[in-house]
Amino acid sequence: MNKQISFLFSSKSLSRSGDIVSFNVIASKANVMTSHGIVFRENSFKPAIKALKSKGRENLLMLFQHNDMMPIGGFPIDSIKEKNGDLTMKANLNLAVEKGREVYALIQQGVLTDISVGVVFNSDDLEFDEKSDTIFVNAVEALVETSIVGSGSNPQATITSFGTVSFQDLPVAPEDYEWDSISAI
């Protein structure tokens, strides 16, 4: 007799190694209006990424809520890329830090999902459109930090995930069934 079980499965693309939990983020999305009336143009982060790599640092600082007193990890410099308008990076959240553990729990709960960048602009690289009251950023001079925040200004800057998958009437093997890992793909 076959037993049947129904359940909801949710997975974020998280991996863990010791005290470090890694996941991917979209830190900024080009041509999206932020709540501050700023639009980053495609490739606007390329100068900042180049500057970061030239400094020889290993990580970009990860903060909670842009608070310098709450570092919670880092983003490996070599993981920071801008492609097709997305500024993407790998996040390494440090669970040895108390606030890192709190943030991790809230990410798992689905409460914290937003990402926000701390940047420096050169006024020569900005355009202001009076009609739409919008600042367009053609180039970012420096990427100072990236934060996990409760509410980000770019609605598409987020922790990326595989999403939620529903499984209905999934068959379950009997307890005495011998497991064959090769056929479990």
C-alpha positions in Angstrom: 0.0 0.0 0.0 1.4 3.4 -1.0 1.2 6.2 1.5 0.6 9.8 0.3 1.7 13.1 1.9 1.1 16.7 0.9 3.3 19.5 1.9 4.6 23.0 0.9 8.3 23.3 0.3 10.1 26.6 0.2 13.8 27.0 -0.5 16.1 30.1 -0.6 19.4 29.5 -2.3 21.3 29.5 0.9 24.4 27.5 1.6 26.3 27.3 4.9 30.0 26.7 5.7 30.8 27.1 9.4 29.7 30.5 10.6 29.2 31.8 7.1 25.8 31.6 5.2 26.1 32.4 1.5 23.3 33.5 -0.8 22.9 35.7 -4.0 21.4 39.1 -4.2 20.4 41.6 -6.8 21.7 44.8 -5.1 20.4 47.2 -7.8 18.3 47.0 -10.9 18.9 49.5 -13.8 16.1 51.7 -15.1 13.9 51.2 -12.0 12.7 54.3 -10.1 13.7 54.2 -6.4 11.6 55.7 -3.7 14.2 58.5 -3.6 13.4 59.5 -7.2 16.7 58.0 -8.5 17.2 55.8 -11.5 20.5 54.0 -12.0 21.2 53.6 -15.7 22.5 50.3 -17.2 26.3 49.9 -16.6 26.3 52.8 -14.1 28.0 50.5 -11.5 30.9 49.5 -13.7 33.3 52.3 -12.7 32.6 51.5 -9.0 33.2 47.8 -9.5 36.5 48.6 -11.3 37.6 50.9 -8.5 36.8 48.2 -5.8 38.8 45.6 -7.7 41.8 48.0 -8.0 42.0 48.5 -4.2 42.9 44.9 -3.7 40.2 44.4 -1.0 38.6 41.0 -0.6 35.1 42.0 0.5 32.6 44.8 0.3 31.1 45.5 3.7 27.7 44.1 4.4 25.7 46.1 7.0 22.3 45.9 8.5 20.1 48.9 7.8 23.2 51.0 6.5 24.3 51.2 10.1 28.2 51.3 10.4 27.8 49.9 13.9 26.1 46.7 12.6 28.5 44.9 10.2 27.1 41.4 9.5 29.3 40.1 6.7 30.7 40.8 3.4 30.4 40.5 -0.4 33.5 39.0 -2.1 34.7 41.6 -4.6 35.1 39.0 -7.3 31.4 38.1 -7.0 30.2 41.7 -7.8 29.0 42.0 -11.3 26.8 44.2 -13.4 25.1 42.4 -16.3 21.9 43.2 -18.2 21.1 46.0 -15.8 21.4 43.9 -12.7 24.1 44.6 -10.0 24.5 41.1 -8.5 26.7 39.8 -5.8 27.2 36.8 -3.4 26.5 37.6 0.2 28.4 36.0 3.0 26.4 36.5 6.2 28.5 36.0 9.4 26.6 34.0 12.0 29.4 34.5 14.6 28.1 38.0 14.8 24.9 38.3 17.0 23.2 40.7 14.5 24.1 38.3 11.7 22.2 35.4 13.5 19.2 37.7 14.0 19.2 38.8 10.3 19.6 35.1 9.2 16.5 34.1 11.2 14.5 36.9 9.7 15.7 36.0 6.1 14.6 32.4 6.8 11.2 33.6 8.0 10.9 35.7 4.8 10.7 39.0 6.8 13.9 40.5 5.5 14.3 40.3 1.7 15.4 43.8 0.6 18.9 44.9 -0.4 20.1 48.5 -0.5 23.4 50.0 -1.8 25.5 52.7 -0.2 27.1 54.7 -3.0 29.0 57.9 -3.8 28.0 59.9 -6.9 30.0 62.6 -8.8 27.6 65.4 -9.7 29.0 65.4 -13.3 27.6 61.8 -13.7 24.0 62.8 -12.8 21.2 64.1 -14.9 18.1 65.7 -13.5 14.8 65.6 -15.3 12.6 68.4 -14.0 9.5 67.1 -15.6 9.6 63.8 -13.8 11.6 65.0 -10.8 14.0 62.2 -11.4 17.8 61.9 -10.9 19.4 59.6 -13.5 22.8 58.1 -12.4 25.1 57.5 -15.4 28.0 56.4 -13.3 28.6 55.5 -9.6 31.9 56.7 -8.3 32.1 54.3 -5.3 30.2 51.4 -3.9 30.8 51.9 -0.2 28.6 49.1 1.3 25.6 47.0 0.7 22.9 46.5 3.3 20.2 44.1 4.1 17.3 46.3 5.0 13.7 46.1 6.1 12.4 48.3 3.3 14.7 49.1 0.3 14.3 52.0 -2.0 14.7 49.9 -5.2 11.7 47.5 -5.2 13.6 45.0 -7.3 16.8 44.9 -5.2 16.4 41.7 -3.2 17.7 38.4 -2.0 17.3 36.0 -4.9 15.7 32.6 -4.3 14.4 29.6 -6.1 10.9 30.6 -4.9 8.2 28.4 -3.5 7.3 25.0 -5.0 4.1 23.2 -4.2 4.1 19.4 -4.2 0.7 17.7 -4.0 0.2 13.9 -3.4 3.9 13.1 -3.3 4.3 9.4 -2.8 6.3 8.2 0.2 8.2 5.0 0.1 7.5 2.4 2.9 9.9 2.5 5.9 11.5 -0.8 4.9 12.3 0.3 1.3 16.0 0.2 0.6 17.3 3.6 -0.5 19.1 3.9 -3.8 20.8 7.2 -4.0 21.9 6.7 -7.7 18.3 6.7 -8.9 17.3 9.7 -6.7 17.9 12.5 -9.2 
